[in-house]
Amino acid sequence: MSHTIEGPTLVTSAIALLTITNPIGSLPIFLGLTKDFDEKRQKRIALLVGAAVVAVLVLSLVVGRYILEAFGIDITSFRIAGNLLVASIGWGMLTAKKNVLTADPTESPVVVPLAIPLIAGPGAISLVITFANGYTDVIDYVAGAAIVVVVGVVVATALFFAPYLAKAIRPTGMSILTRIFGLLLLSIALQSILAALGVAFPSLMH
């Protein structure tokens, strides 16, 4: 980025990050993981997830590439490993495995699996690290952090109202949505894995 932050660039970056975090697609997962919690705790978790997403992505924006370099991990390997975990969760949703969509009432699913890897997953983290590769000054980082905060607010808002959607959709509708989004989540994860494999082994993908 240059010293002059252009509106279209910020808007495009925000749309890309919002699309890859996919807060609407995470609603069935959130409701499944918090179905044994009361409404007050669900809303509190929703706000905490939004805050956790902001924290993870801002941290990734600022120091992500340095952390990966310190451990000798490239983005491609990180994407493959992270998306394998996402794919396993999607498969569990698709096949209605109860252990995938339940959580111990004494434990909080805020960080894992809601913030990481479902919302601020390898794709989102890789994206913000890519943003940072083009940054040249503090203003750029402030603009990037502002984009992350906006996305975090959208995530928190969507999850905050998830209990009301659950009442309207009812168990049968939730079951259908869970399978649909499980299939979508699995497909997105596999697509990301294939793309990463194409980068790692270009000769095998042609």
C-alpha positions in Angstrom: 0.0 0.0 0.0 1.0 3.6 -0.5 0.8 6.4 2.0 -2.5 7.4 0.5 -5.1 4.7 1.4 -7.5 4.3 -1.4 -11.2 3.6 -0.7 -11.7 0.9 -3.3 -8.6 -1.0 -2.0 -9.9 -1.0 1.6 -13.4 -2.0 0.4 -12.0 -4.8 -1.7 -9.9 -6.1 1.2 -12.8 -5.9 3.6 -15.1 -7.9 1.3 -12.4 -10.5 0.7 -11.8 -11.0 4.4 -15.5 -11.0 5.2 -16.2 -13.6 2.6 -13.5 -15.9 3.8 -14.5 -15.7 7.4 -18.1 -16.4 6.4 -19.9 -15.5 9.7 -23.3 -16.6 8.3 -22.0 -20.0 7.4 -20.7 -20.4 10.9 -24.1 -19.9 12.5 -25.1 -23.7 12.5 -21.7 -24.6 14.0 -22.0 -21.9 16.7 -25.5 -23.0 17.6 -24.5 -26.7 17.7 -21.6 -26.0 20.0 -23.6 -23.8 22.3 -27.0 -25.5 22.3 -26.6 -26.7 25.9 -25.8 -23.1 27.1 -28.4 -20.6 28.2 -29.2 -17.6 25.9 -27.2 -15.2 28.1 -24.0 -17.3 27.8 -24.6 -17.8 24.1 -24.6 -14.0 23.6 -21.5 -13.5 25.7 -19.7 -16.2 23.8 -20.8 -14.5 20.5 -19.2 -11.2 21.6 -16.0 -13.0 22.9 -15.7 -14.8 19.5 -15.8 -11.5 17.7 -13.1 -10.2 20.0 -11.0 -13.3 19.6 -11.3 -13.1 15.8 -10.0 -9.5 15.9 -7.2 -10.4 18.2 -6.1 -13.4 16.1 -6.2 -11.6 12.8 -4.6 -8.3 14.0 -1.8 -10.4 15.6 -1.4 -12.3 12.3 -1.4 -9.1 10.4 1.4 -7.6 12.5 3.7 -10.6 13.3 2.2 -13.6 11.4 4.9 -13.9 8.7 7.7 -13.6 11.3 6.2 -16.3 13.5 5.9 -18.7 10.6 9.4 -17.9 9.4 10.8 -18.5 13.0 9.4 -22.0 13.0 10.4 -22.6 9.4 6.7 -23.0 8.3 5.6 -21.6 4.9 2.0 -20.4 4.2 1.3 -23.4 1.9 2.0 -26.0 4.6 0.0 -24.0 7.1 -3.0 -23.8 4.8 -2.9 -27.6 4.1 -2.7 -28.5 7.8 -5.4 -26.0 8.9 -7.8 -27.0 6.2 -7.5 -30.7 7.0 -8.9 -29.8 10.4 -11.6 -27.7 8.9 -12.5 -30.6 6.4 -12.8 -33.1 9.3 -15.3 -30.7 11.0 -17.3 -30.3 7.8 -17.4 -34.1 7.4 -18.6 -34.5 10.9 -21.4 -32.0 10.3 -22.4 -33.7 7.0 -22.6 -37.1 8.6 -24.3 -35.8 11.7 -21.6 -36.8 14.2 -22.8 -35.4 17.5 -19.3 -35.1 18.9 -18.5 -32.5 16.3 -21.3 -30.1 17.3 -21.3 -30.4 21.0 -19.2 -28.9 23.8 -18.6 -29.5 27.5 -20.9 -26.9 29.3 -18.0 -26.3 31.7 -15.7 -25.3 28.8 -15.8 -22.4 26.4 -15.6 -23.0 22.6 -14.6 -19.3 22.0 -11.1 -19.8 20.8 -11.2 -23.4 19.6 -13.0 -24.2 17.4 -15.1 -21.1 16.8 -12.5 -18.3 16.5 -9.8 -20.8 15.2 -10.1 -22.5 12.8 -13.7 -22.0 11.7 -13.8 -18.2 11.4 -10.2 -16.9 11.7 -9.0 -20.0 10.0 -5.9 -20.6 7.8 -7.5 -18.9 4.9 -8.2 -15.7 6.8 -4.9 -15.7 8.5 -3.1 -16.3 5.2 -5.1 -13.5 3.7 -4.1 -10.9 6.3 -0.5 -12.0 6.2 -0.7 -11.4 2.4 -2.1 -7.9 3.1 0.8 -7.2 5.4 3.3 -8.2 2.7 2.3 -5.1 0.7 2.4 -2.7 3.7 5.1 0.0 3.9 4.2 2.2 6.9 2.2 2.5 10.1 -0.8 4.0 8.3 -1.1 0.8 6.2 -1.2 -1.4 9.3 -3.8 0.9 11.0 -6.0 0.6 7.9 -5.5 -3.2 7.8 -6.4 -3.4 11.5 -9.5 -1.3 10.9 -10.7 -3.8 8.3 -10.2 -6.6 10.8 -12.2 -4.8 13.5 -15.1 -4.2 11.1 -15.1 -7.9 10.2 -15.0 -8.8 13.9 -18.0 -6.6 14.6 -19.9 -8.3 11.8 -19.0 -11.8 13.1 -20.0 -10.9 16.7 -23.3 -9.4 15.5 -24.2 -12.4 13.4 -23.5 -14.8 16.2 -25.2 -12.6 18.8 -28.5 -13.0 17.0 -28.0 -16.7 16.3 -30.3 -17.9 19.1 -33.2 -16.0 17.6 -32.6 -17.6 14.3 -32.6 -21.0 16.0 -36.0 -20.4 17.4 -37.4 -19.4 14.0 -35.7 -22.3 12.1 -36.5 -25.1 14.6 -34.6 -28.4 15.0 -35.5 -29.9 11.6 -34.4 -26.7 9.8 -31.2 -26.6 11.8 -30.5 -30.2 11.0 -30.9 -29.5 7.3 -28.8 -26.3 7.5 -26.1 -28.1 9.4 -25.7 -30.7 6.7 -25.8 -28.1 3.9 -23.1 -26.0 5.6 -21.2 -29.1 6.5 -21.0 -29.9 2.8 -20.0 -26.3 1.9 -17.4 -26.3 4.7 -16.0 -29.6 3.5 -15.9 -28.4 -0.2 -14.2 -25.1 0.7 -11.6 -26.9 2.8 -10.9 -29.4 0.1 -10.7 -26.6 -2.6 -8.2 -24.8 -0.4 -6.2 -27.9 0.1 -6.1 -28.6 -3.6 -5.0 -25.0 -4.3 -2.2 -25.3 -1.7 -1.1 -28.6 -3.1 -1.0 -27.0 -6.6 1.4 -24.4 -5.2 3.5 -27.1 -3.4 3.6 -29.6 -6.2 2.8 -27.7 -9.5 4.0 -30.5 -11.7 1.5 -33.0 -10.2 -1.5 -30.7 -10.7 -1.1 -30.2 -14.4 
